Amino acid sequence: MRPTHALAVSILAIATLLSAACTDDSSAAQTNGSSGAAAVSESDSTSPEAKLTSSPKPSKSGVRAEPETEDVPKAKWKRSGPFKFKFLDYDFGDMRDTEKRSVVYEFFNAEDHPVRILEVKKSCGCTYPELELRVYQPGEDGKLKVTFDGNHRQGQDLKHVKILTDNVEDPIAEVSFKAYIIARIAIEPRSVFLGMLSRGEASKEKDFRIVSRNLDLKIESFESSDPERFPLTQGKVEHTVDHGDDVVVYNFTTSFKGDFAIDQHKTILKIKTNDKEKKYINVVALAQVVGPINVVPFKLQLRGVLPNKEFTHKIQLGPRAKETRFKIKEARLIGAQKELHLNLKQLPIDPKRNGWVALELTGKTPAQVDKKTGFQVKGSIYIRTDLAEQPEIIIPLSGVFRY
């Protein structure tokens, strides 16, 4: 990997962290006593009533939904895990943040033996799956109903639902859906990344805006939690049209300034409005101050959906400038949890990698996790180098294991 490519990977990783979409898998199952069905919901709540969408709808933005699937023969259904589905992906198109919509994924057991449903996992509390049966005989049909609640969401949203089974080979089936949520009050973007900067380097100014369908919206006050590093100013107010609606747009600008340590720096930009439902709006602003060594990833997130499964992650370190050379004098784990069986080692240096060094972290998902909170990953990777400008590197470990 060339340094420029690694830099792009780092930026992509930071952008992913800034995403406001839900990321932690969560699940809960309860028995529907009437027919042995399993209903899956968040925090023991029942799935919301919603209008059932029998076929995908076209999007106002011009993006077509999933093609019609009513006449698809079972021989052409799509495989995922032990099941075959009429379709795996679904597009709700445009929807308001006040709406709830549902879709039914039809499937059948494609194995030659019974398959037991162990658990259904969703990627967000906004998603409510319902599964009819817990055990499927070979060839037996089933239906997975999924309801999506657009409340408190905005823009393009992609969600996944995983079905965990006792099938020995390929035990996990997965379906997904997407929607474009038109919010009553939207923040665009929902967070601001100001770049990867050298020490003392100021970022370029970046804008974000509040787009409101409440035309009476007023900004009562705004402030940065760290005005020294992240100054915040308000720009012009505009009246325009968005998705066919009249909207009022408030523009803001922020940046990052100052000679600060090599680290990830962030703050909260606070905006107070006169809207009763959205009185306070918080926007995360973030900047990454980097040294002469590029670290990919600069944070490591561990996850898993099955117990006692081995995993491997690679950490790559390389020079940002061609003339930079360094050696790793020490690499070790700090605060490693014994339940994860973590092991860290340096891989042989590849002369073709132009000064890059790779570490390998291996481990195993914990045998047991708390059903409510999961297993919270803690600890970090400590790296000591011979480079005076960046003698130490710490890579935090995070993540949650949920089964």
SVG drawing of the C-alpha trace seen along z (x, -y; Angstrom):
<svg xmlns="http://www.w3.org/2000/svg" viewBox="-53 -36 68 69">
<polyline fill="none" stroke="black" stroke-width="0.4" points="0.0,0.0 1.4,-3.4 1.3,-6.2 -1.2,-8.2 -3.5,-5.2 -3.1,-4.7 -4.0,-8.4 -7.2,-7.9 -8.0,-4.8 -7.4,-6.9 -9.8,-9.6 -12.4,-7.0 -12.1,-5.5 -12.6,-8.9 -15.6,-9.6 -17.1,-6.3 -16.6,-7.1 -18.4,-10.4 -21.5,-8.8 -24.5,-9.5 -26.2,-6.3 -26.6,-3.6 -23.7,-1.2 -24.0,1.2 -25.8,4.5 -28.6,5.0 -31.2,7.8 -34.0,9.0 -36.3,11.9 -39.7,12.8 -42.1,15.6 -45.4,14.9 -47.6,17.4 -50.3,17.7 -48.3,19.6 -44.8,20.2 -43.5,17.1 -40.6,15.1 -41.0,11.3 -37.7,9.3 -37.7,5.8 -35.6,3.2 -35.7,3.0 -38.6,5.5 -40.9,3.2 -43.2,4.7 -42.9,3.9 -44.7,0.7 -47.8,0.9 -47.0,-0.2 -48.4,0.0 -47.0,3.1 -45.2,2.4 -45.8,5.3 -43.6,4.1 -40.8,1.5 -41.6,-2.1 -39.8,-4.5 -37.9,-7.3 -38.8,-11.0 -35.1,-11.5 -35.3,-9.3 -33.7,-6.2 -35.7,-3.1 -36.5,-0.7 -35.9,3.0 -37.3,4.4 -40.7,6.2 -40.2,9.7 -43.8,11.1 -43.1,13.6 -39.6,14.6 -39.4,18.5 -37.8,20.0 -35.0,21.4 -33.8,17.8 -34.2,16.7 -31.0,15.4 -29.0,17.4 -27.9,16.0 -26.7,18.4 -28.9,21.5 -31.9,19.7 -32.9,18.5 -34.8,15.2 -37.0,13.7 -34.8,10.6 -32.1,9.6 -32.1,5.8 -34.9,3.4 -35.3,-0.4 -38.1,-2.3 -37.3,-5.3 -38.0,-8.8 -39.9,-8.9 -40.6,-11.5 -39.0,-11.3 -42.5,-10.9 -43.1,-7.7 -42.8,-4.0 -42.6,-1.5 -42.5,2.2 -41.3,4.9 -41.6,8.7 -38.7,10.8 -40.0,14.2 -37.5,17.1 -37.3,20.9 -34.8,23.3 -32.4,24.3 -30.6,27.0 -31.4,30.7 -31.8,30.7 -33.8,28.7 -32.4,25.3 -33.0,23.6 -33.1,19.9 -30.9,18.9 -31.3,15.1 -32.2,12.2 -29.9,9.2 -30.6,5.7 -28.1,2.9 -30.2,0.1 -32.9,-0.6 -34.9,-2.1 -35.4,1.3 -38.0,3.8 -37.8,7.4 -40.4,10.1 -39.7,13.7 -42.6,16.3 -40.9,19.6 -37.8,20.6 -37.3,24.0 -37.5,24.6 -37.7,28.0 -36.0,28.5 -37.9,26.5 -40.1,24.9 -41.2,21.3 -41.0,18.4 -41.5,14.6 -39.3,12.0 -41.2,8.7 -39.0,5.7 -40.4,2.3 -38.2,-0.9 -39.0,-4.0 -37.6,-7.2 -38.0,-9.2 -34.9,-11.3 -33.1,-10.2 -32.2,-12.0 -30.7,-11.5 -29.6,-8.2 -29.8,-5.3 -28.7,-1.7 -29.6,1.0 -29.0,4.7 -30.8,7.6 -29.0,10.8 -30.5,14.2 -28.2,16.4 -28.8,20.2 -27.4,23.5 -26.3,24.3 -22.7,25.6 -21.6,24.1 -22.6,20.5 -24.8,20.0 -25.8,16.3 -28.4,15.0 -28.5,11.3 -30.9,8.9 -30.7,5.1 -32.8,2.1 -32.2,-1.5 -34.3,-4.7 -33.8,-8.4 -35.3,-10.2 -36.6,-13.8 -36.2,-15.3 -38.4,-18.2 -35.1,-19.8 -31.9,-18.4 -28.3,-19.1 -26.1,-18.8 -23.6,-17.3 -24.3,-16.0 -20.7,-16.2 -17.7,-18.1 -14.3,-16.6 -11.6,-19.3 -8.9,-17.1 -5.6,-15.4 -3.2,-18.2 0.4,-18.5 1.2,-20.2 0.6,-23.9 -1.3,-23.6 -4.7,-25.4 -7.5,-23.7 -9.5,-25.2 -12.9,-26.6 -15.8,-24.1 -19.5,-24.8 -22.5,-23.0 -26.2,-24.1 -29.5,-23.6 -32.3,-23.0 -35.8,-23.5 -39.2,-22.8 -40.5,-24.8 -40.3,-28.2 -40.7,-29.9 -37.4,-28.4 -35.1,-31.0 -31.6,-30.6 -31.5,-31.9 -27.8,-31.3 -24.8,-29.3 -21.4,-28.6 -18.4,-26.2 -17.4,-24.2 -13.8,-24.9 -13.7,-28.3 -9.9,-28.5 -9.4,-25.5 -12.8,-25.3 -14.2,-28.8 -17.8,-29.0 -19.5,-31.7 -23.0,-32.1 -23.4,-32.9 -26.3,-34.0 -29.9,-32.8 -31.5,-31.5 -35.0,-30.5 -35.2,-27.8 -36.9,-24.6 -35.9,-21.0 -37.7,-17.9 -40.6,-20.0 -40.9,-21.8 -40.2,-25.4 -37.3,-25.5 -35.3,-28.0 -31.5,-27.4 -29.1,-28.6 -25.4,-28.4 -22.5,-28.1 -18.7,-27.9 -16.0,-26.3 -12.3,-25.5 -9.4,-24.1 -6.5,-26.3 -3.6,-25.9 -0.4,-23.9 -1.8,-20.9 -0.5,-17.4 -0.7,-14.5 -4.1,-13.1 -7.7,-13.2 -9.3,-16.5 -13.0,-17.2 -15.6,-19.5 -19.3,-20.1 -20.9,-23.0 -24.0,-23.9 -27.0,-25.7 -30.2,-26.7 -33.4,-27.2 -37.0,-28.3 -38.3,-24.9 -40.2,-23.0 -39.2,-19.5 -35.6,-20.4 -34.6,-23.0 -31.0,-22.1 -28.8,-21.0 -25.3,-19.6 -22.8,-19.1 -19.5,-17.3 -16.4,-19.0 -13.3,-16.8 -9.7,-17.2 -6.8,-14.7 -3.3,-16.1 -0.8,-13.7 2.9,-13.1 5.5,-11.9 4.2,-8.3 0.9,-7.4 -1.1,-4.9 -3.9,-2.8 -6.2,-2.4 -5.6,-5.0 -8.4,-3.4 -9.3,0.3 -12.9,1.5 -13.5,5.1 -16.9,6.8 -18.5,10.2 -21.8,12.0 -20.8,15.5 -18.8,16.8 -15.3,18.4 -14.5,17.2 -11.0,16.3 -10.3,12.9 -7.3,11.1 -6.6,7.4 -3.6,5.7 -2.1,2.3 0.0,0.6 2.5,-2.2 4.3,-4.1 6.1,-7.3 4.1,-10.3 7.2,-11.7 9.5,-9.6 12.6,-10.6 11.2,-9.6 12.5,-6.3 11.7,-4.8 11.9,-1.5 9.5,0.0 11.4,0.5 8.4,1.9 4.8,2.9 2.6,4.3 -1.0,4.4 -2.1,2.3 -5.2,3.3 -6.0,6.3 -9.0,8.3 -8.2,12.0 -11.6,13.0 -10.4,11.9 -7.1,13.9 -5.4,11.1 -1.9,11.5 0.2,8.8 3.2,9.4 5.2,7.6 5.1,9.1 8.2,9.5 9.1,6.3 8.3,6.3 11.1,4.4 8.6,3.6 6.5,1.5 8.9,-1.4 9.4,-1.9 6.0,-0.5 5.8,1.8 2.8,4.1 1.6,5.5 -0.9,8.3 -3.5,8.5 -5.2,11.9 -7.8,13.0 -11.0,14.8 -14.5,13.5 -15.6,14.0 -17.4,17.2 -20.1,15.4 -21.5,11.8 -24.1,9.9 -27.4,10.2 -28.3,6.5 -25.0,4.7 -22.8,7.1 -19.1,7.3 -17.4,3.9 -13.9,3.9 -11.3,1.9 -7.5,1.4 -5.0,0.1 -2.0,0.9 1.2,-0.9 4.0,-1.4 7.4,-3.0 9.5,-4.1 13.0,-5.5 11.6,-8.7 12.1,-11.8 9.1,-13.6 6.7,-10.7 8.3,-8.5 5.0,-7.0 1.8,-5.8 -1.3,-4.6 -4.1,-2.9 -7.3,-2.6 -9.3,0.6 -13.1,0.3 -16.2,2.1 -19.0,4.3 -19.6,8.1 -23.3,9.0 -24.7,12.5"/>
</svg>
